[in-house]
């Protein structure tokens, strides 16, 4: 940490101390005694450039500390609710519901690429049930037949994708009919793990 400005050292320690309940930029400004939020952004960007921090560019409260403990046994993933997002929105634009501890080894990818969502409804049953916790790896594309978190008609959905002349979104529950993806369709990430709500609350 010898290459860090004193304010950056203080900011890094502040981010570490609040990893489970991230501060807003305004709260960071007050804690650091800086004159403006733009200075906070500057120091955050410097921490990224120097390899101490990885963050979601659209949400300053979604970040991973990279320094000091590269092989942490436990990491924290932001969890979001499935929600209506607007024509160009993402569920990742919003503040997470909570940060969930998870064993780093079981991810199989860099924790900074991951997040979680709480499933809603039974369209993906029996694989994914209502209120299950779903681990997602950020991606903007996926292989044919993958289960993805996507935005379609401004709504965040978990669906199986079928690629062809058109993209077809399919539910695993046979009572729901497949449908053609809308013009605003885009992939937010690929589903990589599921934690049963019933099991986690047993």
Backbone bond lengths (Angstrom), bond angles and torsions (degrees), N, CA, C in turn:
res aa  C-N    CA-C-N  psi(-1)  N-CA   C-N-CA  omega(-1)  CA-C   N-CA-C  phi
1 X - - - 1.461 - - 1.522 112.21 -
2 X 1.356 116.87 10.72 1.462 120.10 -178.63 1.521 112.48 -66.59
3 X 1.358 116.38 -22.18 1.473 119.20 -177.81 1.523 112.82 -88.93
4 X 1.324 116.88 9.55 1.465 120.42 -177.78 1.522 111.92 -99.88
5 X 1.308 114.44 140.95 1.465 122.17 170.91 1.536 107.34 -64.10
6 X 1.335 118.55 147.72 1.466 120.17 179.37 1.524 113.32 -51.68
7 X 1.334 117.58 -38.77 1.465 120.55 179.35 1.528 110.62 -66.66
8 X 1.338 116.70 -33.48 1.462 120.51 179.18 1.531 111.08 -71.28
9 X 1.322 116.69 -38.16 1.463 119.90 175.42 1.525 110.54 -61.11
10 X 1.335 115.45 -44.36 1.458 119.98 -179.93 1.523 110.88 -65.51
11 X 1.344 115.98 -39.93 1.461 120.82 178.87 1.519 110.73 -64.55
12 X 1.336 117.70 -43.21 1.462 121.03 179.70 1.524 110.95 -61.35
13 X 1.312 116.82 -42.69 1.467 120.57 177.85 1.528 110.96 -65.16
14 X 1.324 115.77 -36.06 1.468 120.94 178.67 1.531 110.04 -66.57
15 X 1.321 117.56 -42.42 1.459 121.81 178.37 1.527 111.01 -64.06
16 X 1.332 116.49 -41.21 1.468 120.45 178.09 1.523 111.24 -62.71
17 X 1.325 116.15 -43.55 1.464 121.28 -176.01 1.518 112.39 -67.64
18 X 1.336 116.79 -22.40 1.464 120.69 -175.98 1.529 112.88 -117.75
19 X 1.329 116.34 25.96 1.452 120.17 -175.84 1.528 112.50 -62.32
20 X 1.334 117.57 -30.42 1.467 120.36 -179.52 1.527 112.27 -81.45
21 X 1.326 116.71 -21.86 1.464 121.08 -179.02 1.533 107.82 -143.43
22 X 1.335 117.55 77.86 1.468 121.88 -171.11 1.524 113.93 -58.43
23 X 1.332 114.63 145.27 1.453 121.75 177.99 1.522 110.21 -83.26
24 X 1.315 116.29 156.63 1.464 120.94 171.46 1.526 108.33 -78.79
25 X 1.329 116.24 166.29 1.466 120.87 177.69 1.523 110.44 -59.74
26 X 1.332 116.74 -39.63 1.469 120.70 179.59 1.525 110.61 -64.09
27 X 1.327 116.66 -41.61 1.466 119.94 178.80 1.526 110.90 -65.64
28 X 1.339 116.98 -38.07 1.465 120.19 176.49 1.522 110.51 -63.04
29 X 1.325 116.38 -42.67 1.463 120.46 178.98 1.529 110.53 -57.28
30 X 1.323 116.60 -45.39 1.459 121.01 -178.72 1.525 111.31 -66.19
31 X 1.338 116.66 -42.26 1.468 120.48 -179.45 1.536 111.50 -65.16
32 X 1.341 115.69 -36.21 1.459 120.20 -177.16 1.523 113.09 -87.08
33 X 1.339 117.13 -12.37 1.458 121.07 -179.12 1.522 112.95 68.67
34 X 1.347 116.14 32.28 1.462 120.37 179.64 1.526 110.34 -88.85
35 X 1.333 115.86 158.46 1.459 120.39 -173.25 1.524 113.83 -80.87
36 X 1.355 117.24 -18.10 1.461 119.28 -178.15 1.525 110.78 -155.22
37 X 1.335 114.93 160.56 1.464 119.63 177.37 1.526 110.77 -70.71
38 X 1.347 117.64 -25.52 1.469 120.10 178.89 1.526 111.34 -63.39
39 X 1.331 117.13 -31.64 1.467 120.58 176.35 1.531 110.65 -68.60
40 X 1.338 116.52 -36.26 1.463 120.04 176.27 1.522 109.53 -62.23
41 X 1.346 116.60 -47.39 1.469 121.16 178.36 1.529 110.66 -58.18
42 X 1.333 116.64 -42.17 1.469 120.80 179.94 1.526 110.39 -59.03
43 X 1.323 117.15 -47.95 1.460 120.06 -177.49 1.535 111.73 -69.41
44 X 1.328 117.11 -33.43 1.468 120.21 174.56 1.527 109.82 -62.15
45 X 1.330 117.07 -45.05 1.467 121.36 179.09 1.524 111.24 -62.40
46 X 1.326 116.97 -37.22 1.459 120.41 178.24 1.530 111.10 -67.28
47 X 1.308 117.37 -38.19 1.473 120.47 176.79 1.527 110.57 -63.72
48 X 1.333 116.40 -36.45 1.476 120.31 176.16 1.525 110.52 -65.81
49 X 1.334 117.43 -48.75 1.463 121.78 -178.01 1.523 111.56 -60.36
50 X 1.316 116.62 -33.85 1.462 120.96 -177.09 1.533 112.52 -88.84
51 X 1.347 116.34 1.84 1.456 120.14 172.60 1.515 116.08 84.86
52 X 1.331 117.47 16.75 1.463 120.26 -179.89 1.529 113.05 -94.56
53 X 1.327 116.68 -13.27 1.456 119.89 -169.63 1.521 110.17 -147.84
54 X 1.337 115.91 141.94 1.460 121.85 169.11 1.518 106.63 -126.17
55 X 1.329 117.63 131.19 1.459 118.99 -177.15 1.516 111.30 -137.27
56 X 1.319 114.91 159.66 1.457 122.88 172.34 1.523 107.40 -76.04
57 X 1.346 119.15 118.91 1.472 120.16 -174.18 1.517 114.69 -62.95
58 X 1.344 117.93 -19.64 1.469 119.21 -179.21 1.527 112.28 -100.12
59 X 1.320 116.94 -1.69 1.464 118.94 -177.87 1.523 108.97 -148.20
60 X 1.325 116.52 103.70 1.466 120.92 -175.90 1.523 112.88 -66.75
61 X 1.329 117.59 -15.44 1.464 119.54 179.31 1.530 112.54 -88.59
62 X 1.326 116.37 2.19 1.454 122.13 178.27 1.525 107.74 -110.58
63 X 1.353 117.11 100.04 1.462 119.98 -175.23 1.522 110.98 -148.66
64 X 1.333 114.26 161.63 1.454 121.92 175.00 1.523 108.27 -127.76
65 X 1.341 116.58 131.97 1.460 121.51 174.08 1.527 107.76 -81.47
66 X 1.341 117.31 125.63 1.461 121.08 -177.30 1.522 112.42 -101.22
67 X 1.326 117.98 -18.29 1.456 121.04 -173.82 1.518 112.55 -82.60
68 X 1.325 115.15 157.64 1.467 125.26 168.98 1.523 114.30 73.99
69 X 1.340 119.06 -43.58 1.455 120.02 -174.24 1.533 110.50 -130.45
70 X 1.356 118.14 70.14 1.460 119.63 -176.93 1.517 114.14 -66.36
71 X 1.327 117.03 -19.74 1.467 120.56 -178.89 1.524 111.57 -114.38
72 X 1.318 116.30 42.75 1.458 119.75 -179.95 1.528 110.34 -58.61
73 X 1.324 116.35 138.20 1.463 120.07 178.90 1.518 111.53 -74.12
74 X 1.326 116.15 -32.35 1.461 121.14 -179.21 1.522 109.34 -120.22
75 X 1.314 116.72 133.64 1.450 121.46 173.86 1.523 108.29 -123.50
76 X 1.309 116.25 165.40 1.466 120.90 -179.84 1.518 109.19 -115.17
77 X 1.329 116.45 127.48 1.452 121.76 175.96 1.522 109.49 -108.03
78 X 1.319 116.04 137.39 1.460 119.98 174.79 1.520 109.54 -70.19
79 X 1.331 116.33 138.29 1.454 120.60 176.55 1.520 109.69 -113.95
80 X 1.342 115.29 132.90 1.461 122.53 -179.28 1.520 109.44 -119.74
81 X 1.315 115.42 155.18 1.452 120.25 174.22 1.516 110.08 -91.83
82 X 1.324 117.93 149.44 1.464 120.41 175.67 1.518 107.92 -72.02
83 X 1.318 115.67 126.67 1.465 118.40 -171.93 1.517 110.83 -149.60
84 X 1.347 115.61 165.44 1.459 121.65 173.58 1.523 107.45 -75.14
85 X 1.319 116.99 132.78 1.456 119.95 -169.31 1.513 115.42 -113.48
86 X 1.329 118.54 -12.66 1.455 119.29 -173.09 1.512 110.00 90.05
87 X 1.335 117.84 167.07 1.464 122.01 -170.30 1.522 115.05 -61.75
88 X 1.327 117.59 -32.10 1.465 119.14 -179.18 1.525 111.69 -123.43
89 X 1.319 116.70 13.21 1.453 120.40 -174.86 1.509 113.70 -86.37
90 X 1.315 114.82 168.86 1.462 123.12 177.39 1.518 107.60 -136.39
91 X 1.315 116.89 148.76 1.464 118.22 175.99 1.524 110.03 -64.56
92 X 1.336 117.48 -20.97 1.457 120.70 -179.87 1.527 112.44 -76.86
93 X 1.343 116.95 -9.47 1.465 120.10 175.89 1.523 111.12 -72.55
94 X 1.318 115.64 -24.85 1.459 120.82 -174.63 1.524 110.29 -88.30
95 X 1.316 116.08 168.60 1.453 120.02 176.25 1.526 109.50 -75.75
96 X 1.327 117.59 141.49 1.467 119.72 179.37 1.519 111.77 -66.16
97 X 1.337 115.39 152.66 1.464 121.56 176.04 1.521 109.47 -65.88
98 X 1.333 115.21 -43.70 1.461 121.09 177.80 1.519 108.93 -164.17
99 X 1.329 116.44 174.08 1.462 121.48 175.43 1.521 107.51 -112.56
100 X 1.320 115.68 127.63 1.464 121.23 -171.21 1.528 109.85 -109.03
101 X 1.350 118.02 125.32 1.466 119.85 176.66 1.527 110.75 -72.17
102 X 1.342 115.52 139.15 1.459 120.37 -179.72 1.525 108.50 -146.78
103 X 1.319 117.48 144.85 1.464 121.56 179.04 1.527 109.66 -66.73
104 X 1.330 117.13 124.46 1.459 121.87 -176.17 1.525 112.22 -59.01
105 X 1.332 116.85 -36.52 1.470 120.94 -175.30 1.515 112.96 -61.69
106 X 1.331 117.67 -32.37 1.465 119.12 -173.72 1.528 112.19 -83.19
107 X 1.333 117.82 -8.89 1.462 119.68 -179.65 1.523 111.66 -67.84
108 X 1.324 116.25 -48.15 1.454 119.82 -177.64 1.514 113.47 80.43
109 X 1.330 117.77 7.28 1.460 123.14 176.85 1.520 107.98 -156.97
110 X 1.325 116.81 168.18 1.464 120.97 -178.32 1.525 110.75 -61.47
111 X 1.328 115.72 131.51 1.460 119.62 -175.42 1.525 112.48 -60.91
112 X 1.336 117.07 -27.30 1.451 120.07 178.94 1.521 113.42 -66.30
113 X 1.335 116.90 -15.37 1.463 120.81 179.47 1.526 111.88 -92.13
114 X 1.335 116.94 -2.57 1.456 119.59 -172.15 1.521 114.98 -110.09
115 X 1.315 114.79 158.76 1.458 122.87 170.88 1.521 107.12 -156.06
116 X 1.306 116.65 175.93 1.458 121.21 -178.99 1.525 109.99 -129.08
117 X 1.322 115.36 153.24 1.459 120.79 171.33 1.522 108.18 -131.04
118 X 1.313 115.13 153.61 1.462 120.52 174.56 1.524 107.34 -96.82
119 X 1.328 116.25 118.23 1.464 121.30 -176.53 1.522 111.13 -64.55
120 X 1.343 114.53 151.11 1.460 120.93 -179.00 1.525 109.07 -132.03
121 X 1.331 116.85 127.51 1.457 120.64 177.20 1.519 113.41 86.80
122 X 1.348 116.10 -175.36 1.464 120.98 -174.07 1.525 113.06 -119.10
123 X 1.338 117.70 16.85 1.467 119.68 -174.79 1.530 112.47 -66.90
124 X 1.340 117.31 -22.79 1.461 119.83 -179.49 1.523 112.35 -107.40
125 X 1.330 116.57 15.01 1.459 120.62 174.88 1.529 108.53 -70.36
126 X 1.336 118.15 147.82 1.469 127.53 8.68 1.529 114.91 -89.85
127 X 1.341 118.92 -3.27 1.463 120.96 -176.73 1.519 111.75 -70.46
128 X 1.335 116.12 -45.34 1.458 121.46 -179.04 1.526 108.08 -126.89
129 X 1.313 116.19 122.50 1.460 120.98 -177.00 1.521 111.27 -110.60
130 X 1.325 115.62 167.32 1.456 122.12 -179.19 1.532 110.62 -54.13
131 X 1.328 116.30 130.15 1.463 125.63 176.90 1.532 113.92 76.88
132 X 1.336 118.42 0.76 1.460 119.64 173.63 1.523 109.50 -61.64
133 X 1.323 116.62 151.27 1.462 121.98 176.33 1.523 108.29 -95.60
134 X 1.324 116.31 123.92 1.459 121.88 -173.08 1.530 109.68 -114.17
135 X 1.335 116.39 123.61 1.468 121.75 177.53 1.521 108.96 -86.90
136 X 1.323 116.31 129.02 1.466 122.29 -176.40 1.528 109.62 -124.85
137 X 1.326 115.80 136.69 1.469 120.75 172.57 1.516 108.56 -100.26
138 X 1.316 117.87 126.12 1.461 121.45 -178.58 1.529 110.94 -57.20
139 X 1.316 115.72 133.38 1.468 122.19 177.35 1.521 107.82 -165.32
140 X 1.323 116.66 153.54 1.468 119.61 175.90 1.523 111.74 -111.41
141 X 1.346 116.12 7.97 1.462 121.30 175.10 1.520 107.70 -149.63
142 X 1.322 116.34 163.58 1.463 120.89 -178.86 1.522 109.05 -156.47
143 X 1.323 116.10 155.71 1.457 120.85 178.30 1.525 110.35 -70.24
144 X 1.308 115.49 152.65 1.456 121.48 176.81 1.529 110.05 -55.93
145 X 1.321 116.47 132.27 1.454 121.43 -179.87 1.516 114.79 90.06
146 X 1.331 116.93 -1.29 1.466 120.38 179.40 1.524 111.29 -73.21
147 X 1.320 115.29 153.57 1.467 120.63 170.19 1.523 107.01 -94.82
148 X 1.327 115.95 124.09 1.459 120.36 -172.79 1.525 111.08 -128.13
149 X 1.320 114.30 160.01 1.456 121.28 164.11 1.516 105.39 -95.84
150 X 1.313 116.89 123.61 1.460 120.29 -175.75 1.529 110.44 -135.54
151 X 1.320 114.55 165.37 1.455 121.77 171.33 1.521 106.76 -106.94
152 X 1.308 117.51 127.57 1.454 122.25 179.63 1.521 108.41 -144.09
153 X 1.333 116.55 122.87 1.464 121.27 -174.37 1.527 111.02 55.59
154 X 1.313 116.32 37.05 1.456 120.91 178.05 1.515 115.03 74.63
155 X 1.329 117.11 7.39 1.461 120.76 -177.43 1.523 110.13 -115.98
156 X 1.335 116.95 138.64 1.454 121.54 176.59 1.529 109.33 -81.16
157 X 1.327 116.07 125.02 1.456 121.73 -176.35 1.521 110.30 -132.46
158 X 1.329 115.86 153.18 1.463 121.63 168.05 1.521 106.60 -108.55
159 X 1.331 116.99 118.17 1.459 121.71 -176.29 1.529 110.71 -145.32
160 X 1.313 114.59 160.16 1.458 121.52 169.46 1.520 107.37 -89.25
161 X 1.337 116.86 134.55 1.464 119.00 -177.50 1.530 110.69 -104.59
162 X 1.309 115.11 140.46 1.458 122.79 174.37 1.522 107.05 -122.01
163 X 1.329 116.13 117.66 1.464 120.91 -176.75 1.521 110.72 -95.23
164 X 1.315 115.75 143.32 1.450 123.10 177.52 1.510 107.61 -171.64
165 X 1.327 116.76 -141.56 1.460 119.89 173.64 1.523 110.65 -61.51
166 X 1.337 114.83 -31.29 1.461 122.39 174.07 1.528 108.61 -132.71
167 X 1.306 115.25 157.40 1.465 119.11 176.12 1.526 108.13 -89.11
168 X 1.323 115.32 125.29 1.462 121.70 178.69 1.516 108.74 -106.47
169 X 1.328 116.19 131.62 1.460 122.36 177.32 1.520 108.54 -101.40
170 X 1.331 114.94 125.17 1.456 120.90 -172.94 1.522 111.06 -121.68
171 X 1.316 116.28 138.69 1.461 122.52 172.62 1.521 108.39 -91.39
172 X 1.320 117.41 155.94 1.462 121.33 175.91 1.522 111.65 -84.96
173 X 1.321 116.56 -22.89 1.463 121.65 176.79 1.533 108.00 -80.65
174 X 1.338 118.59 117.54 1.473 121.23 -173.56 1.518 115.21 -63.70
175 X 1.315 118.26 -12.52 1.471 118.80 -179.73 1.530 111.77 -77.15
176 X 1.342 116.51 -8.20 1.466 120.51 177.97 1.529 109.49 -106.77
177 X 1.330 116.43 129.28 1.454 121.94 -178.37 1.536 110.93 -78.77
178 X 1.341 117.65 143.25 1.473 120.22 172.22 1.518 110.26 -62.64
179 X 1.342 116.85 157.30 1.459 119.82 177.96 1.520 110.18 -147.56
180 X 1.306 115.14 158.52 1.468 121.64 -178.86 1.525 109.93 -77.92
181 X 1.319 115.84 136.98 1.460 120.51 178.86 1.527 110.28 -63.60
182 X 1.315 116.23 145.69 1.461 121.90 -179.74 1.532 110.71 -80.00
183 X 1.325 116.25 174.25 1.461 120.84 -177.32 1.525 112.16 -64.56
184 X 1.334 117.02 -29.36 1.465 119.07 -177.79 1.529 112.56 -89.21
185 X 1.335 117.31 7.31 1.463 121.03 -177.55 1.530 111.50 -56.57
186 X 1.307 114.99 134.55 1.458 120.78 171.21 1.534 108.95 -156.06
187 X 1.301 115.27 151.92 1.468 121.84 -179.78 1.522 108.96 -90.29
188 X 1.329 115.23 132.75 1.470 121.27 175.96 1.528 111.36 -97.48
189 X 1.337 116.03 -27.85 1.457 119.48 -178.78 1.522 111.11 178.26
190 X 1.333 114.50 169.61 1.463 121.92 -179.24 1.522 109.02 -108.23
191 X 1.322 117.15 133.24 1.468 121.87 -179.90 1.528 109.48 -67.77
192 X 1.335 115.48 127.06 1.459 120.64 -177.58 1.518 113.95 -120.21
193 X 1.322 117.79 -8.45 1.460 119.69 179.85 1.514 111.33 -171.19
194 X 1.333 115.19 155.71 1.467 120.80 -178.34 1.522 108.83 -137.73
195 X 1.319 115.31 132.46 1.459 121.66 175.04 1.524 108.13 -114.18
196 X 1.312 115.79 117.65 1.458 121.08 -176.58 1.518 111.06 -63.95
197 X 1.329 116.29 131.67 1.455 121.26 176.84 1.520 110.91 -61.92
198 X 1.330 116.67 -41.74 1.470 120.80 -178.93 1.513 110.84 -64.02
199 X 1.366 116.24 -42.35 1.458 120.24 -179.68 1.522 111.03 -66.37
200 X 1.352 116.52 -43.90 1.459 121.00 -175.99 1.514 112.26 -69.19
201 X 1.347 117.18 -18.97 1.459 120.53 179.91 1.535 112.32 -110.84
202 X 1.313 115.98 14.44 1.467 119.78 -179.60 1.528 110.21 -73.54
